Amino acid sequence: MHANILVIAEHLKGRLSGIVFEMLGKAHALATETGGGVDVLLMGHGVHALAEELGLASRVLLCDHPALAAYTPQACLHVAEQ
């Protein structure tokens, strides 16, 4: 079975965290070995442009909503559960 690997993209002040690219690289290597893909979950408000920077991802799951403008664990957990 070929399962995709999910990376949750962290960002702050309009920039992706450096760890996102490190995780994408590791996820891509694992996905290549297992035959799966790499999905990235990007949550926030006004984050469409950041999705363009996630080139190693097979698919970007973008959740852009005003309720996600300020980080709260509860809001992000709700999105991730969907």
Secondary structure, 3 states (H helix, E strand, C coil): CCCCEEEEECEECCEECHHHHHHHHHHHHHHHHHCCCEEEEEEECCCHHHHCCCCCCCEEEEEECHHHCCCCHHHHHHHHHC
